[in-house]
């Protein structure tokens, strides 16, 4: 990867932009209020043991005590610790109890006791009146690997199905395991080279060594380990990339990142810079405008064609149109050139918007098979720059290209946007004419069901104006038909589809 990273930090939000060849390719957004505790590691103090529930409450310096169940305690680890302690003091031997399924589980009283300090990791955030859920099976994740401090083997994600790839990854990672540490190869590591996996293994070991040091100092007021904030995760995940420059606009965050890189990813330190400019950092490379464009449904191509991108619950569809592009020779050449240009734009938009799952591409119909092959090849080449795994099928009998792209995080639209309160997410509003006719029908319905002297209609300004002017004759005929007066009242706070018919 060659390019530049811009990091914009505010107290409530961190945004990261990846620039390649002067063009925005990826945007990552993290809001402080939405950061959870899952993944954090604490040195907690057992404050209460509940034998009947086979659980214990642990103080990890939060508002509410956290919950640790016996089934979430690494029994072998506790045995080893007790064994080492037994050399200097008497330690009760573990007992077992039967749960509701008849399975033998350790008695919580033989595993922990009140006043004991124990290293735990949050697996579930606090919810309502309940505290966080804990485990003693500590894991620390990086881009490609998950460190298991108390294991001694290498595991491979079940989602990596290719046998040869599984064997290749296991052969690479196994030498990094020892009696004290093991690794799980994540799905994202499929296709990763040995150098990238080595970087991750070394990074995780350095992180774990810091956790152990903090534990030995009995650091209880703060977490032993926080899952990395966005800016730190970006530096960690781009560790193998050929970045020319990483600029950050916060002096404090820059100093923290500089310290982090020197400890864990020293190869990134030389390209890290503090940006003190008066001009907002995201104004560089026109990032703010590009983010706004990425929220639009229509993307214009330089040739005059366009992409129409629709993101739904089930899939994302991309429709390619020629628009004003008429070409210079013939129609087939115009179509082919537009489709080639579209492949590059599609690849960029998928990364920028972080669109995942099933994606259907509706290229302009081509009759020449060689053109179809070249368009598919162009799409594959453009997508190869993407770090996210993808798969492309050929043209279907309907002329559509089906592809998938792995979901790694929420799409840009889901992070920055919410459902429209006016259209309720439909993307369309009823026309003024449609609403007017609905109001007229509603007056007839209410008049038949109830006895009243007159009606008042509350509606938006556009609908009210249409009823008074454009639909005046229909309104007058209705008054004659029901024999009652109908008064129109504008309600400024109503949207176009809202109205009320009130009996007087």
ZAZABA-545815 format. One record per residue (C-alpha): residue in three letters; x negated, y negated, z. Coordinates in steps of 0.5 Angstrom, whole numbers, padded with zeros to 4 digits, always signed. Last residue first. Example, Ala and Ser with C-alpha at 12.3 -4.5 7.8 and 13.67 -1.06 7.14 Angstrom:
2
SER-0027+0002+0014/ALA-0025+0009+0016/
***
This chain:
504
UNK+0133-0040+0030/UNK+0130-0034+0027/UNK+0122-0034+0026/UNK+0119-0031+0019/UNK+0111-0030+0021/UNK+0105-0031+0016/UNK+0098-0028+0015/UNK+0095-0026+0008/UNK+0092-0033+0007/UNK+0089-0034+0013/UNK+0093-0037+0019/UNK+0089-0043+0023/UNK+0093-0049+0019/UNK+0100-0046+0020/UNK+0104-0050+0015/UNK+0112-0050+0016/UNK+0117-0048+0011/UNK+0124-0048+0013/UNK+0129-0044+0010/UNK+0137-0046+0011/UNK+0142-0040+0011/UNK+0147-0038+0006/UNK+0144-0031+0005/UNK+0144-0032-0003/UNK+0144-0040-0003/UNK+0138-0040+0001/UNK+0135-0034-0003/UNK+0136-0038-0010/UNK+0133-0044-0007/UNK+0127-0040-0005/UNK+0126-0037-0012/UNK+0127-0044-0015/UNK+0122-0047-0010/UNK+0117-0042-0012/UNK+0111-0046-0015/UNK+0113-0052-0010/UNK+0115-0051-0003/UNK+0113-0044-0003/UNK+0106-0045-0007/UNK+0105-0051-0002/UNK+0106-0046+0004/UNK+0102-0040+0001/UNK+0096-0045+0000/UNK+0097-0048+0007/UNK+0097-0042+0011/UNK+0104-0039+0013/UNK+0110-0040+0018/UNK+0117-0039+0016/UNK+0122-0042+0020/UNK+0129-0039+0019/UNK+0136-0041+0020/UNK+0143-0039+0024/UNK+0141-0032+0026/UNK+0144-0025+0026/UNK+0140-0020+0026/UNK+0138-0014+0021/UNK+0141-0016+0014/UNK+0137-0023+0015/UNK+0131-0020+0018/UNK+0130-0016+0011/UNK+0132-0022+0007/UNK+0127-0026+0010/UNK+0122-0021+0009/UNK+0123-0020+0002/UNK+0122-0028+0001/UNK+0115-0027+0005/UNK+0113-0021+0001/UNK+0114-0025-0005/UNK+0110-0031-0002/UNK+0104-0026+0000/UNK+0104-0024-0007/UNK+0104-0031-0011/UNK+0098-0033-0006/UNK+0094-0027-0008/UNK+0092-0021-0003/UNK+0085-0021-0001/UNK+0080-0017-0003/UNK+0073-0014+0000/UNK+0077-0009+0004/UNK+0073-0010+0010/UNK+0079-0012+0014/UNK+0081-0018+0009/UNK+0081-0024+0014/UNK+0077-0021+0019/UNK+0071-0019+0015/UNK+0067-0013+0018/UNK+0060-0015+0020/UNK+0054-0017+0017/UNK+0046-0018+0019/UNK+0045-0010+0021/UNK+0050-0007+0017/UNK+0048-0011+0011/UNK+0041-0009+0012/UNK+0042-0002+0012/UNK+0041+0002+0019/UNK+0035+0006+0020/UNK+0031+0012+0016/UNK+0037+0014+0012/UNK+0033+0019+0006/UNK+0035+0017-0001/UNK+0039+0021-0005/UNK+0040+0021-0013/UNK+0045+0022-0018/UNK+0045+0019-0025/UNK+0051+0018-0029/UNK+0052+0020-0036/UNK+0059+0023-0035/UNK+0056+0030-0036/UNK+0050+0028-0031/UNK+0044+0025-0033/UNK+0038+0028-0029/UNK+0038+0029-0021/UNK+0033+0024-0017/UNK+0031+0026-0010/UNK+0028+0021-0005/UNK+0023+0020+0001/UNK+0022+0014+0004/UNK+0015+0010+0003/UNK+0018+0007-0003/UNK+0012+0006-0008/UNK+0014+0012-0012/UNK+0021+0009-0013/UNK+0019+0005-0019/UNK+0015+0011-0022/UNK+0021+0015-0021/UNK+0026+0010-0024/UNK+0021+0009-0030/UNK+0021+0017-0031/UNK+0029+0017-0031/UNK+0029+0011-0036/UNK+0024+0015-0041/UNK+0028+0021-0041/UNK+0034+0018-0043/UNK+0031+0014-0048/UNK+0028+0020-0051/UNK+0035+0023-0051/UNK+0038+0018-0056/UNK+0045+0016-0055/UNK+0045+0012-0049/UNK+0051+0009-0044/UNK+0049+0003-0040/UNK+0047+0006-0033/UNK+0051+0008-0028/UNK+0047+0010-0022/UNK+0050+0014-0016/UNK+0047+0014-0009/UNK+0048+0019-0004/UNK+0045+0017+0003/UNK+0041+0011+0004/UNK+0040+0004+0002/UNK+0035+0000+0006/UNK+0037-0007+0003/UNK+0030-0009+0001/UNK+0028-0001-0001/UNK+0034+0000-0005/UNK+0034-0007-0008/UNK+0027-0006-0010/UNK+0028+0001-0014/UNK+0034-0002-0017/UNK+0031-0008-0020/UNK+0025-0003-0023/UNK+0030+0001-0026/UNK+0034-0004-0028/UNK+0029-0007-0033/UNK+0029+0000-0036/UNK+0036+0000-0037/UNK+0036-0007-0040/UNK+0031-0005-0045/UNK+0035+0002-0047/UNK+0041-0002-0048/UNK+0038-0008-0052/UNK+0035-0002-0056/UNK+0041+0002-0058/UNK+0045-0005-0060/UNK+0040-0007-0065/UNK+0034-0011-0066/UNK+0033-0017-0062/UNK+0037-0016-0056/UNK+0044-0018-0054/UNK+0042-0020-0046/UNK+0048-0024-0044/UNK+0051-0019-0039/UNK+0048-0012-0041/UNK+0051-0009-0035/UNK+0048-0004-0030/UNK+0053-0001-0024/UNK+0050+0001-0018/UNK+0054+0006-0013/UNK+0053+0007-0006/UNK+0056+0013-0002/UNK+0061+0016+0003/UNK+0062+0010+0007/UNK+0061+0005+0002/UNK+0056+0000-0001/UNK+0057-0003-0008/UNK+0052-0006-0012/UNK+0053-0009-0019/UNK+0047-0010-0023/UNK+0046-0015-0028/UNK+0044-0017-0035/UNK+0041-0023-0037/UNK+0034-0021-0039/UNK+0031-0024-0032/UNK+0036-0019-0028/UNK+0042-0022-0024/UNK+0044-0018-0018/UNK+0051-0018-0016/UNK+0054-0016-0009/UNK+0050-0021-0005/UNK+0047-0019+0001/UNK+0040-0018-0002/UNK+0041-0025-0005/UNK+0041-0028+0002/UNK+0035-0024+0004/UNK+0031-0027-0002/UNK+0033-0034+0000/UNK+0030-0033+0007/UNK+0024-0029+0004/UNK+0022-0035-0001/UNK+0015-0033-0002/UNK+0013-0037+0004/UNK+0020-0040+0007/UNK+0020-0034+0012/UNK+0014-0037+0016/UNK+0017-0043+0017/UNK+0013-0049+0014/UNK+0010-0053+0020/UNK+0004-0048+0020/UNK+0001-0044+0026/UNK+0001-0037+0023/UNK-0004-0033+0027/UNK-0007-0028+0023/UNK-0008-0020+0023/UNK-0013-0017+0017/UNK-0019-0016+0022/UNK-0015-0012+0027/UNK-0012-0007+0023/UNK-0017-0002+0023/UNK-0017-0003+0031/UNK-0011+0001+0031/UNK-0010+0003+0038/UNK-0014-0001+0043/UNK-0016-0007+0038/UNK-0009-0007+0035/UNK-0005-0008+0041/UNK-0010-0013+0044/UNK-0009-0017+0037/UNK-0001-0015+0038/UNK-0001-0019+0044/UNK-0005-0025+0042/UNK+0000-0025+0036/UNK+0006-0025+0040/UNK+0004-0030+0045/UNK+0002-0035+0039/UNK+0008-0033+0035/UNK+0008-0034+0027/UNK+0005-0028+0025/UNK+0001-0026+0019/UNK-0001-0020+0017/UNK-0006-0020+0011/UNK-0009-0016+0005/UNK-0006-0009+0007/UNK-0009-0003+0005/UNK-0004+0002+0008/UNK-0006+0007+0013/UNK-0004+0004+0020/UNK+0002+0001+0016/UNK+0006+0005+0021/UNK+0003+0003+0028/UNK+0003-0004+0025/UNK+0010-0004+0024/UNK+0012-0001+0030/UNK+0008-0006+0034/UNK+0012-0012+0031/UNK+0019-0008+0032/UNK+0018-0007+0039/UNK+0014+0000+0041/UNK+0018+0005+0046/UNK+0016+0003+0053/UNK+0011+0007+0057/UNK+0009+0007+0064/UNK+0015+0003+0065/UNK+0014-0003+0070/UNK+0015-0003+0078/UNK+0013+0004+0079/UNK+0005+0003+0077/UNK+0002+0009+0081/UNK-0005+0007+0079/UNK-0005+0014+0077/UNK+0001+0014+0073/UNK-0002+0007+0069/UNK-0008+0012+0067/UNK-0004+0017+0065/UNK+0000+0013+0060/UNK-0006+0010+0057/UNK-0009+0017+0056/UNK-0002+0018+0052/UNK-0003+0012+0048/UNK-0010+0014+0046/UNK-0008+0021+0044/UNK-0002+0018+0040/UNK-0006+0014+0036/UNK-0011+0020+0035/UNK-0006+0024+0032/UNK-0002+0019+0028/UNK-0009+0017+0024/UNK-0010+0025+0023/UNK-0004+0025+0020/UNK-0005+0020+0015/UNK-0012+0022+0013/UNK-0009+0029+0012/UNK-0004+0027+0007/UNK+0003+0026+0008/UNK+0008+0030+0003/UNK+0013+0032+0008/UNK+0011+0028+0014/UNK+0017+0024+0015/UNK+0021+0031+0017/UNK+0016+0030+0024/UNK+0011+0035+0025/UNK+0011+0037+0033/UNK+0005+0036+0037/UNK+0001+0040+0042/UNK-0003+0037+0048/UNK-0006+0040+0055/UNK-0009+0047+0052/UNK-0011+0044+0046/UNK-0008+0041+0039/UNK-0011+0037+0034/UNK-0014+0044+0030/UNK-0006+0046+0029/UNK-0004+0039+0025/UNK-0008+0041+0019/UNK-0006+0048+0018/UNK+0001+0047+0021/UNK+0002+0041+0015/UNK+0000+0046+0010/UNK+0004+0052+0012/UNK+0010+0048+0012/UNK+0009+0045+0005/UNK+0008+0052+0003/UNK+0014+0054+0006/UNK+0019+0049+0003/UNK+0024+0047+0008/UNK+0022+0041+0012/UNK+0028+0040+0016/UNK+0026+0045+0021/UNK+0021+0040+0023/UNK+0014+0043+0024/UNK+0011+0045+0031/UNK+0004+0045+0033/UNK+0002+0049+0040/UNK-0001+0047+0047/UNK+0005+0044+0050/UNK+0005+0039+0056/UNK+0003+0033+0053/UNK+0008+0034+0047/UNK+0006+0028+0042/UNK+0011+0027+0036/UNK+0008+0026+0029/UNK+0009+0023+0023/UNK+0011+0016+0024/UNK+0009+0016+0032/UNK+0013+0019+0037/UNK+0012+0020+0045/UNK+0015+0026+0048/UNK+0016+0028+0056/UNK+0020+0034+0058/UNK+0021+0031+0065/UNK+0028+0029+0063/UNK+0032+0023+0065/UNK+0040+0020+0064/UNK+0041+0013+0065/UNK+0046+0011+0070/UNK+0053+0011+0070/UNK+0058+0006+0072/UNK+0059+0004+0064/UNK+0053+0007+0060/UNK+0046+0007+0062/UNK+0042+0009+0056/UNK+0040+0017+0055/UNK+0034+0020+0054/UNK+0030+0016+0059/UNK+0023+0019+0060/UNK+0021+0022+0067/UNK+0014+0022+0071/UNK+0016+0024+0079/UNK+0014+0021+0085/UNK+0017+0024+0091/UNK+0021+0021+0097/UNK+0027+0026+0097/UNK+0025+0033+0094/UNK+0024+0036+0087/UNK+0023+0042+0084/UNK+0025+0047+0090/UNK+0031+0043+0092/UNK+0034+0043+0085/UNK+0034+0051+0085/UNK+0032+0053+0078/UNK+0037+0056+0073/UNK+0039+0063+0072/UNK+0045+0064+0067/UNK+0051+0066+0069/UNK+0055+0061+0065/UNK+0058+0057+0071/UNK+0050+0056+0073/UNK+0047+0062+0077/UNK+0041+0059+0082/UNK+0034+0060+0082/UNK+0029+0059+0088/UNK+0022+0056+0087/UNK+0017+0058+0092/UNK+0016+0052+0098/UNK+0009+0049+0098/UNK+0004+0050+0104/UNK-0002+0045+0103/UNK-0009+0044+0100/UNK-0009+0050+0095/UNK-0001+0050+0095/UNK-0002+0043+0091/UNK-0005+0046+0085/UNK+0000+0051+0085/UNK+0006+0046+0086/UNK+0003+0042+0080/UNK+0003+0049+0076/UNK+0010+0051+0078/UNK+0013+0044+0077/UNK+0010+0044+0069/UNK+0013+0051+0068/UNK+0020+0048+0071/UNK+0020+0042+0066/UNK+0026+0039+0069/UNK+0032+0037+0064/UNK+0036+0043+0067/UNK+0035+0041+0074/UNK+0039+0035+0072/UNK+0036+0028+0073/UNK+0040+0022+0074/UNK+0038+0014+0074/UNK+0039+0010+0080/UNK+0043+0003+0078/UNK+0040-0004+0077/UNK+0034-0001+0074/UNK+0027+0000+0078/UNK+0026+0007+0076/UNK+0030+0010+0082/UNK+0031+0017+0081/UNK+0038+0021+0083/UNK+0037+0028+0083/UNK+0041+0034+0080/UNK+0044+0041+0081/UNK+0051+0038+0083/UNK+0052+0042+0089/UNK+0044+0041+0091/UNK+0045+0034+0090/UNK+0038+0031+0092/UNK+0037+0023+0093/UNK+0032+0018+0092/UNK+0027+0021+0088/UNK+0022+0016+0086/UNK+0020+0014+0079/UNK+0014+0014+0075/UNK+0017+0011+0068/UNK+0017+0013+0061/UNK+0021+0009+0056/UNK+0024+0013+0050/UNK+0031+0011+0051/UNK+0031+0005+0054/UNK+0035+0001+0049/UNK+0034-0005+0045/UNK+0040-0009+0042/UNK+0040-0015+0046/UNK+0033-0016+0043/UNK+0035-0016+0036/UNK+0031-0012+0031/UNK+0030-0014+0024/UNK+0026-0010+0018/UNK+0026-0013+0011/UNK+0022-0009+0005/UNK+0020-0011-0002/UNK+0019-0019-0002/UNK+0015-0021-0008/UNK+0008-0024-0008/UNK+0005-0018-0011/UNK+0008-0014-0005/UNK+0011-0017+0001/UNK+0013-0014+0007/UNK+0018-0018+0011/UNK+0019-0017+0019/UNK+0024-0020+0023/UNK+0024-0021+0031/UNK+0030-0023+0035/UNK+0032-0026+0041/UNK+0026-0030+0044/UNK+0024-0031+0037/UNK+0019-0028+0032/UNK+0018-0028+0025/UNK+0013-0023+0022/UNK+0010-0023+0015/UNK+0006-0017+0012/UNK+0002-0018+0006/UNK+0001-0013+0000/UNK-0003-0007-0002/UNK+0000+0000+0000/
***
